Amino acid sequence: MTETKKTADQLRSARWFAPDDLRSFGHRSRMMQMGLGPEDWEGRPVIGILNTWSEMNPCHLHFRDRAEDVKKGIAQAGGLGLEIPTISIDESFTKPTSMLYRNMIAMETEETIRSHPLDGVVLMGGCDKSTPGLTMGAISAGVPFIFLPAGPMLRGNYAGRALGSGSDAWKFWDERRAGTISAEEWVGVEGGIARSYGHCMTMGTASTMTAIAEAMGLTLPGATSIPAADAGHKRMSASCGRRIVDMVWEDLTPDKIITPAAVQNAATVAMATGCSTNAVVHLLAMARRAGVALELSDLDALGRTTPLIANIRPLGSSEYLMEDFYFAGGLRALMDQLGNKLDRSAITCTGKPLEEGIAGAPVYNDDVIRPLSNPVYKEGSLAVLKGNLCPNGAVIKPAACDPKFHRHEGPAIVFDSYPEMKAAIDDENLDVTPDHVLVLRNAGPQGGPGMPEWGMLPMPKALLKQGHRDMLRISDARMSGTSYGACILHVAPESFVGGPLALLKTGDIVRMDLEARTLDMLVDEDELAARRAAWKAPEPRFERGWGYMFQRHVGQADQGCDFDYLTAAFGQAAGEPDIF
């Protein structure tokens, strides 16, 4: 039995429903208009079910049904669950990128919670930007919340071979461009790569961010590993409903969960899983919403000391996907393998220390979830580079690229737009060698706009036909978490606002040294000064609307790309709304 800390009259929703006045009469009568009665809300926590379901979001297609499972759990625990739709963003159809709207879903979440009679919320998300967006808003709103992850889709299959979302799309597209697979095979891959609802079943951005949420203590233990189509996902959804009611009575608010220890745990788990590079911008933003200091240097330090132990795509074995990870023991087992690399005393949404949720979690396949003594890669998933090309930092996944590129020097081929780059790399007569460095600029937070996932620049067709499958590539864009290759991303400051990448010219020599964590263009300072004086700022991307707001307030990649006025350091939250 949960120890109750709040009494019914202290519920936030009581401000709306309890007083004997005209305004509360209006609130109660409108609840009755919906077929509810006083017995539904009196003395009960009112729980908002923030649902990102949409028929244009295949990752969340099952959420229409899962909301009913959540509502059932809430009722079982003595609460009143009310479903509230929120904007549904995904990386499949939202263009130019769902990252342009991550801060929108954060703002909508925060204001929806603040303006409604909600004592706690269940956040339903999973596809890429929905996890950080929902949690950022809920952190700022400050009411108890629990995150319900969408879960990965079932493994793909074509011609008897397992297919991984994203990763195999890039691989087979290169082979299609190289002429090594037929149109018929390409169509077969297209039909077999996504077999059910749920988010990507590789350790892409979606699985990375739900793992981060669990390691931070925002989900039930093991919730992020359950495949979307598994019956256990329905049971977990109901469990979320039951747990949020107890969290309200316990007054277990986000500030008691998202501590420096929780953020460090999340970053450590990200490294150990082979996380998406997108983890960087989202972790920075989530931490800063909670008032926890986190810098790129902190992530790089963890990357040097945390082994990669999840042997799944895209960094691990091509044989294993998230379904295999689940059956091997899931995230609970992986976290237990990390031992004292985690602060196991950190409190989670269960109200108990992390230790109680992971201690003794069995590993059923130690090739999928490796022990620390036998890692997939000796260091973690990410490294942060700095130099005269990226004074504020850039990110690379060392394990994702051919080791020969860990120290590389070569001439740049610079593109100012994606269409320009695409036309060039499809030209079989392009003058390019494997030593060249492809560069795409004007694709950052403002330049993209929204920092699209354009950073895995396609290999030039000329090199594909020669048998090459990797080369050094640099961009101020992001990259899909399902991607791989020697790609340097998130160059900050971005070129669109005058960062040094804007000064690079085709033919300039670029040097990258992974061990030293450096990225430089070998151009003397006098020449750079002359180029800087001649540089002209591009025209703004937007003249009105959301984009206008975005371009004036979004931070750079090294700051998490949150809006300047939404971070905890900017000012106090608005507090409770007036009810008159």
N, C-alpha and C positions, 0 to 999 in steps of 0.2 A: 504494500500500500504506500502510495506517495505521501510524503509529509507535506501538508499544505501550508504554504507561507502566506498566500493571499486569502482574503475572505471575499465573499460574493460582492459585497459593497465596494471592494477595492478594484474590481474588474474595470478595465478601461471602457468597455461597452456600457457599463452602468451609467456613465455620464450621459449617454444617449437615451437610455431606456428607463432609468429608475426614478428621476425626479417627477414630482406631481405638478407639472407645469404644462403650458400650451405647447412648447416646442417638443417635449418628450411625448405628449399626446400624439403629435404628428408622426414621430418616429414609430411609436407602437402601432398606430393605425395603418401605417404603410407596411409594416411587417405582417399585419393581419390581412392586408390587401393581397399579399402573396400566399395566403392560406396558412400562415403560422399563427400560433397562439402564445400567450404568456408562458405557458409551460415549456415552450421551445427555447426561450431565452432567459427567463428569470433564474438567476443564480447559476447560469451556465456560461462558460467561456464561448465567445463567438469567434470562430476560426475562419479566416479567409483562405480559400484554396485558389492561389494565383496560378492560373492554367494557361500555358503557352500552346495549347492545341491549335492546329490549323490544318486544313486540307491542302495547303501549300507548303507544309513542313512534314516531309515523310519521316523525319527523326522522331516526331512527337505525335504521330498519327494515332497512337493508342491512348493518348492522354484523355480523350473524351471518356473512355471507359474507366481509366485509372482514377479519374476524379471521383467517380462513384465509390470506388474502393476506399479512397481516402475519407470520403464523407461517412461511409459505414464505420470506419475506425473511430472517427470523431464522435459519432453517436454512441458507440460502444463505451467510450470513456466519459460520456456525460456532457459532451459539448454540442454546439450547433455549428455545422459546417456549411459555408456559403461559397459557391464557386464564383470567381471573378476572372473574366478573361483579361489577358494582357497581350501586348504586341508579340507576335510570333516571328522571330528572326532565325534564319538558317543560312548555311553557306551554300546550299544547293541552288536556290532560286533568287535570293536577295542580292541585288546588284547595286553598286559595284562590289559591295562587300557588306556582310552583316556587321562588321566592325564599325561602320559608319553609324550604326544604330544601337551599339552596346550601351552607350550613355543615355540614349533615349529610354530603353527598357529599364535602366537603373532609375532614372527620374520618375518614370511612370510608376514603378514599384514603390518607391519612397512616398510619392504623393498619394497613391491609392491607399496605402496603409495608413498614412497620417490622417487622411480626410474621412475615413470610414470607421464605424464602431467595431474594430477588430482587436481582439485580445492577443491573438497570435496568428501566424500564417504558415501554410505549407507552400513552398515554392516548387513548382513543377517545371523542370528544365533539363537540359542535357546537351543539345546541339551547340557546340562551340561557344558563342558569345552569350547564350542565354544563362549559363551557369554564373559567370562573373557578373553579368548585368543584373540579374535577380538578386544575387547576394549583396552586391554593392548597395543597391537601393534599400534592401532590408536592414543592412548594417546601419545605414544612416537613419532609418526610421526608428530603430531601437527596440521594437517589440520582439518577444520570443518568436523564433522561426526555426523550421527544419527544412532541409532540402531533399526533394524526392527526385533522384536521377532517372532519366528516361531509359537508360540501359542500352547496351550495344545490340545491333541487329545480329541475326544469325550469320554464320560464316558463308561467304560466297562460294560458288562452285562452277567450274566449266571444264568439260571434258575430263572429269575425274580428278581435277586439281583444285585445291583450295584457292580462293581469291580473296584478297584483302582490299576493302574499300579505299579509294585514293591511291594507295601504294601501287596496286596492280594497274590502275588506270594510267598512271604516269609511265609505268614500265611497258605496257602493251602499246601505248600511243607512240613511244619511241620506236618500238619494233614495227609498228604500222608505217611510220614515216620512213623507217629504214628499208621497208619493203620485205621484211622477213616473215610477216603474217598476212593472211588474206583478209579480204573484206568480210567473208563469211565467219572467220574466226573472231574478227573484231566485233561483229554483231553478237556472236555467242558470248563473248566476255561481257558485253553491254547488258545482256539479259540475265547473266548469272551472278553479277557482282554485288547486287543488293537484293536479298531474298526475303526480307521481312521489314516491318517497321523497326525503329530504333536507330540510334546514331552509329557512326562509323565503328566497325568492329576491330580496327587496328588501334594502337596506342597513339591516336591522333589527338587533335585538340579537345574533342568531346570527352574521350576517356581520360585524358590528362586532367581536364578541369574538374570532372566529377571525382577523380581520385584526390585531387587537391582539396575539394570540399570535404571529402570524408576524412582525410588526414588532419584537416583543420578542425574537425569535430562537429561538422554541420549536418552530417547524415547519420542514420543508424549504422552500426557496425556491419560491414559487408554489403551495404546497399548498392554501392556503385558497380559491383562485379556481376550482378544478376543480369543475364540477357533479357532484353525487352519482351521477348515472346515466351519466356519461361513462366510457368504458373507461380513460381516463387516471387515474381515481380508484383503480382496482384496482392499476395500476402504481405509483402514488404510495404506496399502502398497503404494498406489498411493499418499496418503497424505505425507508419508515420502519423496517420490520423490519431491513433490512440496516444502516441507519445507527445504530440504538440499540446494536447489538453493538459497533461501533467506538467509540461514545461511552463504553461501559463500559471498554474497554481504555485509552482516553485519559483516563479519570477526569474526564470533562467534566460536572461537577456543576452544579446550578442556580445556585449562588452565583457561578460563573464567567461565567454568561450574563446573569442578571437583575441588572444593574448600574444605577446612576442614568442612564447613557447609554441603556441599553436601554429603561428605563421612559419616558424622555423621547421616544425614537423612537416608542414605542407610542402615547403621548398625541398626538404630532404627526400620525401616520398616522390616528388616530381622527378628529381634526378635519378632515383633508383628505378623508376618505371620506364625511362627512355622518353621523357616528356616532349611534347611539342614545344617549339620555340615560342609559340604564342603564350605559353605559361608565364613568360617574363612580363609582358605588358599587363596581363590580368592579375598576377600575383602582386605586382607593385600597386596596382589600382585598388585591389581588395584590401591590402594591408593599410594603405593610406586612408581609406575610408574609416578604418577602425582605429586610426591614430597610432599605428605601429610603424616604426621606422624600418624601411627596407630599401636597400640600394642594389644596383647592379653588381657592385663589388661583393656584396653578401652572397648573391647567387653564384658568382664565379668561384668564390671560396668553397661553397658547398659542392660545386661541380668538380673541384679538384680532389675532394675527399670522400665523395659518396659513389660507390660502385654501382653500375647498372646491373640489376639482377633480374629484371623481367625480360625473359627471352622471347619476345613477341614482336611482330612487325610494328613499325618499319625498321627499327634498329636491330632487332633480334632475328631469330630464325624465321625464314619464310613459311615454315610449316605451322607456326602457332599464331592464333588470333585470340581475341578477347574471350571467346567461348572456351578455349583451352585454358586460358588464365583462370576463368571462373571454376572450372572443374579441377584445376591444379590446387585450388585453395583460396584464390581471390586475393583482394587487397589486404584483408586481415592477416593472411599468411605471410604476404610480402612484408607488411609492417613489422610483424613479429620477427622475421628474419633480420631486420635492421637493428635489433637489439638496442644497445645504449646510444645509437645514433639518433634516436627519438627521445623526446621528453615524455616519458610514459605517464607522468603525473598530470599532464594537461587535461582539464575537464572538457568533456564533449557534450553534445546535446542530450546524451543519456543522463546527464547529471553526475556521471561517474568518471573516474580517470580513464584515459585512453588504454591504459594497461588492462583494465577489466574487459575491454572489448576485443583485445588481440592476443592476450597471453595464451600460449599453447595452441594457437590456431594451426592445424596440421597442413603440411605441404604434401600433396598427393602425387606430384610430378616435379621432381627437383631439377628437371631440365628446363621446365617452363618458368618456375620460380626458383632461382638459383640461390645457394647459400653465399654468404659474403666471401667465402674461401674459393668460390668458383664463379666469378662474375662473368657476364657477357662482355663487359668492358670495364677496365680497371678504374676509370673515373666516371663521373656522372654524365648526364645527357647534354649539358650546355657549357659553353665557354664564352666569356665576354672579352672582346678585343677593344683596344683603344689605340689611337695614333692620329696622324694629321688628316686622315680621311674620316675619322669618326671620333673626335675629341670627347664626346659624351657617351661613346660606346656603340658596339655592334655585337651581334650574337651569331654563333655558329654551333652546329651539332657535330662534334668531332667524330663520334662513332658512326655517323651517317655518310661520311665521305671517305674516299680512297686515301689511305695514310700518306701517299706520296704528295698530297696537297697540304699536309700539315705544315710544311714549310715551302713556300712557292713564291716565285718572282716571274712576272710576265707582263707583256704589253696589254693595255686596256683597249677594249672595243666598247664605246659608250653610246647608249641609246637614251634619247630624251622622252620617249613614250613607248607604251606597249605595242601599238601598231607598227611603229618604226622597227622595234626589235623583232617582232613576229615576221615581218616581211624579210628582214635580213637573214634570220636563222633558217628560213625555208628556201633561201637561195643556195642551190648546190654549188655555185661558183664563188661563194663568200670566201674571202681570203682570211682563213682562220686556221689555227693550229691548236692542239690540246694545251699548249702553254699560254695561250691568250687568256685574258680575264674578261668575261662578259659583265657589263655594268648597265643596270637599268636605274634611272633616277626619275624624280618627279612622281614617285609612287608612295610617298610617306603619308602621315596623318592628314596633312593639308593637300599634298600634291596628288594623291590617288584619285579622288579624295577618300579618306577613311583607311588608308594603309591596306590596300587589298592584298590578297594572297597571290601575288604575282612574282614572289621572290625566287621560286624554283624556276629560273629561266630555262626554257626548253633547250636541249642540246642542238647545235646547228646540224642541219641535215647532212652537210658535207662530212662532218666528223662521225655521225651515226653510221654512214655508209662505209667509213673506214674502220668501224668496230669500236669506236670510243663511246663510253657511256657516262663519263663524268668530266667536269672541268671546274675551275674556280669561277664562281659567279657572285656578284655583289649587288645589293639593292637596299634602298630605304623602305622597301615594301616588307610585308610579312610573307610567310610560306605556310601552306597547309601542313597541319601536324602529321598528315599521312605521307608527307614527302620525304625525300632523302637527297643526298648529294652534297658536294662541296659548295654550299650556299652560305654566304655571309649576309645577314639580314638586319633590319631595324637600325640602319646607319643613322646616327643622331649627332648633330641636328640634321634634319632632312634637307635635301637639295632645294626644295621648293621655297624654303625660307632663307636660303643663302648658306646652308651648311657647306663644308668643304667639298662634298661630293659634286656640288654644282660647278666646281672649278676644274674638275678632272677632264682631260681631253683624250680622244682616241690616240693611241701611241704612247701615252705616258706609262712608265713602268710602275706597277703595283707590287708591293711586297707584303706577304702575310706570314707571320711566324706564330704558330699556335702555342708552342711552349712558352714563348715570351709574351703571348697575348697582345700582339701588335698588328696593326694594319695601316700601312702608309703608302702614299704616292711619292715617288722619288723625283720630286720637282722642287727646285730651290725656292727660298722664301721670296726673293725679289720677283720671280716669275709669278708666284702665287699672289703676291700683293697686286701686281698689274692686272691679273685676271679678276681679282676681287673688285678692283676699282671699275673694271669694265662690265661687271655682271649687272644685269637688270632683273628685277623681280618680275615673275610671271603675273599675269592678270589673275585676280581672285577667281576661284571656281564658282562661287555663288554670289548672288545679289539679293537674295531674300530667303525666308523660310528656315527650316532646320539646318540646312547646309551653311547658311549665313552665320547662325549661332555657333555651329560646330567649328568653323574655321577661325573664329575669333577667340575661342575659349579652350580648344583641345590642347593638351600637353603633348610633348614629344614622347617618343617611344621609351626613352630612359626614365620618364616620369609616369609611365603607365597609361598615357593617352586619356586620362580622365579630364573632365572640365576643371579649370582652375578654381571655380567657385563651388565645387562639390566636395573637395577634399576636406577632411576633418580640420586641417590647419587653417582653412579659409575663414571659418566662423562657426558660431553656435547653430545647431539645428533649430528649425522653426518652433519646435515644441508642440504641445497639444492645441488643436484648433479651438477657437471660441465657439460656444454653442449658446446662441441667444434667441 
